[in-house]
């Protein structure tokens, strides 16, 4: 104890005029402050875990939510016989999704062998407005396929088809015949 008082008197000469208890209180306060600051710095940066060879870990994420799953596009064989490719744009409650997405694959082979794709939806309860637009590459040209309406999905899980008609851009009209059906699902994942 005498050594602490002697060190504090040497380092802080103005304390020599105060009672011993004030010097001890100040020494304890300084030690606790240094310890607290060190704990905050090391705890915030994860340096304490890194010293032991461990990485700080975040809590595991659960894969819960609602998803749109595009299964396939089936074109009317009377209108589109032979190989064709498609691009699909889905719109669910003002969220837009493009398939295929990314720079590598610009088109998908049309038909039952299409790989299903899953898109995460924003939580909206059990009410969804669904719409699709397709661009079909067939032969030498492209055809846009649309449906002016949206499908209301009010119960999950949902599995169904969305019909689209050929759109003629020059005439600004769409055909009355269904040109293709898009198979899709909306379901919650746990």
C-alpha positions in Angstrom: 0.0 0.0 0.0 2.9 2.3 0.8 4.3 1.7 -2.7 1.0 2.6 -4.4 0.9 5.9 -2.4 4.6 6.6 -3.2 4.0 5.9 -7.0 0.8 8.0 -7.0 2.6 10.8 -5.2 5.5 10.7 -7.7 3.2 10.6 -10.8 0.6 12.9 -9.5 2.3 15.4 -7.1 -0.9 17.4 -6.5 -2.4 14.5 -4.7 0.1 14.8 -1.8 -2.1 17.5 -0.3 -5.2 15.2 -0.1 -6.0 12.5 2.4 -4.9 8.9 1.6 -8.4 7.7 0.8 -8.7 10.2 -2.1 -5.4 8.9 -3.6 -6.6 5.3 -3.3 -10.0 6.2 -4.8 -8.4 7.9 -7.7 -6.0 5.0 -8.3 -8.9 2.5 -8.3 -10.9 4.7 -10.7 -7.9 4.9 -13.1 -7.4 1.1 -13.1 -11.1 0.4 -13.7 -11.3 3.0 -16.5 -8.3 1.4 -18.3 -9.8 -2.1 -17.8 -13.2 -1.0 -19.1 -11.8 0.8 -22.2 -9.6 -2.3 -23.0 -12.6 -4.6 -22.6 -14.8 -2.4 -24.9 -12.1 -2.2 -27.6 -11.2 -5.9 -27.5 -14.8 -6.9 -27.4 -15.9 -4.7 -30.3 -13.2 -5.8 -32.7 -13.1 -9.5 -31.8 -9.4 -9.3 -31.0 -9.8 -11.4 -27.9 -11.2 -14.3 -30.0 -8.6 -13.8 -32.7 -5.8 -14.2 -30.1 -7.1 -17.6 -29.2 -7.3 -18.6 -32.9 -11.1 -18.4 -33.0 -13.2 -16.2 -35.3 -16.2 -14.4 -33.8 -19.3 -16.1 -35.1 -22.6 -14.6 -36.0 -25.8 -16.3 -35.0 -26.9 -18.9 -37.6 -29.5 -17.7 -40.0 -32.7 -19.6 -40.5 -34.0 -20.1 -44.0 -37.6 -19.1 -43.3 -39.7 -17.0 -45.6 -41.9 -17.2 -48.6 -40.7 -18.2 -52.0 -41.8 -18.0 -55.7 -40.7 -21.2 -57.5 -40.8 -21.1 -61.3 -41.2 -24.7 -62.5 -41.6 -24.7 -66.3 -43.0 -23.0 -69.3 -45.1 -25.0 -71.7 -45.7 -23.4 -75.1 -48.7 -24.4 -77.3 -47.2 -27.0 -79.7 -49.6 -25.8 -82.4 -48.2 -22.3 -82.3 -44.5 -23.2 -81.5 -43.4 -26.5 -82.8 -39.7 -27.2 -82.4 -36.9 -25.9 -80.2 -37.4 -22.5 -78.5 -35.8 -20.5 -75.8 -37.3 -18.1 -73.2 -36.7 -15.3 -70.8 -39.1 -14.8 -68.0 -39.9 -11.7 -66.0 -42.0 -12.3 -62.9 -43.7 -9.7 -60.8 -45.1 -10.4 -57.3 -46.5 -7.5 -55.3 -44.2 -5.0 -57.2 -41.1 -7.2 -56.7 -39.6 -8.0 -60.1 -37.5 -11.2 -60.9 -35.7 -12.1 -64.1 -34.9 -15.6 -65.1 -32.3 -16.4 -66.2 -30.5 -13.7 -64.3 -26.8 -12.9 -64.7 -24.6 -12.5 -67.7 -23.7 -16.1 -68.5 -27.1 -17.5 -69.5 -29.3 -15.2 -71.6 -31.9 -17.8 -72.6 -33.5 -21.0 -71.2 -34.5 -24.1 -73.2 -38.3 -24.2 -73.3 -40.1 -27.2 -71.9 -40.4 -29.7 -69.1 -36.7 -30.1 -68.6 -36.3 -26.5 -67.4 -34.5 -26.3 -64.1 -36.8 -24.8 -61.4 -35.7 -21.6 -59.8 -36.6 -20.2 -56.4 -36.9 -16.4 -55.5 -37.3 -15.1 -52.0 -40.4 -12.9 -51.6 -41.0 -10.0 -49.2 -43.3 -11.0 -46.4 -46.9 -10.0 -47.3 -49.0 -12.4 -45.2 -50.9 -14.7 -47.6 -51.9 -12.2 -50.2 -49.9 -12.0 -53.5 -50.6 -10.5 -56.9 -48.7 -12.5 -59.5 -47.9 -11.6 -63.1 -45.5 -12.8 -65.8 -44.1 -11.7 -69.1 -42.2 -14.0 -71.4 -39.9 -13.2 -74.3 -39.7 -16.3 -76.6 -36.9 -16.8 -79.1 -38.3 -19.0 -81.8 -36.8 -19.5 -85.3 -35.4 -16.1 -86.4 -37.5 -13.8 -84.3 -38.6 -13.0 -80.8 -42.2 -12.9 -79.5 -43.4 -11.1 -76.4 -46.0 -13.0 -74.4 -48.2 -11.2 -71.9 -51.3 -11.4 -69.8 -53.0 -8.1 -68.9 -54.3 -9.5 -65.6 -52.7 -10.7 -62.4 -53.5 -13.8 -60.5 -54.5 -13.3 -56.9 -53.0 -15.8 -54.5 -54.7 -15.8 -51.1 -53.8 -19.1 -49.7 -50.4 -20.8 -49.2 -49.0 -23.1 -50.4 -50.2 -22.3 -53.9 -49.4 -24.2 -57.1 -50.8 -23.2 -60.5 -50.3 -22.0 -64.0 -50.3 -18.5 -65.5 -51.4 -18.3 -69.1 -49.8 -15.8 -71.5 -50.8 -14.7 -75.0 -48.6 -13.5 -77.9 -48.2 -9.7 -78.1 -47.9 -8.1 -81.5 -45.9 -4.9 -80.9 -46.6 -3.3 -84.3 -50.3 -3.6 -84.0 -50.2 -3.1 -80.2 -52.6 -6.1 -79.7 -52.4 -9.4 -78.0 -53.7 -12.7 -79.3 -56.8 -14.2 -77.7 -55.3 -17.7 -77.7 -53.1 -18.9 -74.9 -49.6 -19.3 -76.3 -47.9 -20.7 -73.2 -48.5 -21.5 -69.5 -46.0 -20.8 -66.8 -46.0 -23.4 -64.0 -45.2 -21.8 -60.6 -45.6 -22.1 -56.8 -45.7 -19.8 -53.9 -44.9 -21.4 -50.6 -43.5 -20.8 -47.2 -40.2 -22.5 -46.3 -39.3 -23.6 -42.8 
